[in-house]
Amino acid sequence: MIALAAGAVTLALTTVFTIAGVGAAFVLIPVFVSLGVEVHAAMATALLLNAVALSVASVRNARKGFIDFETGLPILIVATALSPMGAWASQGLDRRVLLGLFAAFLLVAASLMLFHTPRARVKRPSRRVAALSGTAVGVAAGFLGGLLGVGGGNIIVPSLVATGMEPRRASATTSFAVVFASLAGFLGHASRGGVEPALVAVTGSASAAGALLGSWLMTEKLRGPAVKRLLGGVLLAVAAKVTFDAFR
């Protein structure tokens, strides 16, 4: 029963968060814990599901031409490299203050997603500009994500949209960029606590199905403004969760 309930929740949440280009782990972890899953197993499972969902979505998004690899590859490389540095730098710092500042950033980013329309790019940037832009975003996403212990996708998506990237391309590029970060997080937590095979089998299937559905909705059914509004809603949800974690 626990695995079936977790699978249903995973399917619904993965569909929504795949459209936004970010993983659903931050929501799935407390859901799994509330269902009686041990905390480290819940964290490992949720991060594995992130990797599964974002990988499945990225394959489809790439086939549809929605991923900006010239920007996404530098983000992937730099963010993966700097995430451990951010985690190391967080030692001794007041986590409540850091999470409070991050929640404030998310609120500003969500407001921009909902109420501000950045000037769209007239033409695609050169490879050099795309690489530099991706590197800058990767630095922020990797270091701050590691520093705060949160997903870098919540930083990447609004940053790319702010540069004028079309929201659906920003979502797809972010999904691609954070696959390896989710996988690395899974390996770290799996070493501290095992995973439950039945739970992984059911939720993994649900995660893959949700990723396919979310990617299809994002590329075929939704327009840029609708995706942008959804991004704003997701960022507000993340801000609420971060604030709860900071002050509980």
Secondary structure, 3 states (H helix, E strand, C coil): CHHHHHHHHHHHHHHHHHHHCCCCHHHHHHHHHHCCCCHHHHHHHHHHHHHHHHHHHHHHHHHCCCCCHHHHHHHHHHHHHHHHHHHHHCCCCCHHHHHHHHHHHHHHHHHHHHHCCCCCCCCCCCHHHHHHHHHHHHHHHHHHHHHHCCCCHHHHHHHHHHCCCCHHHHHHHHHHHCHHHHHHHHHHHHCCCCCCHHHHHHHHHHHHHHHHHHHHHHHHHCCHHHHHHHHHHHHHHHHHHHHHHHHC
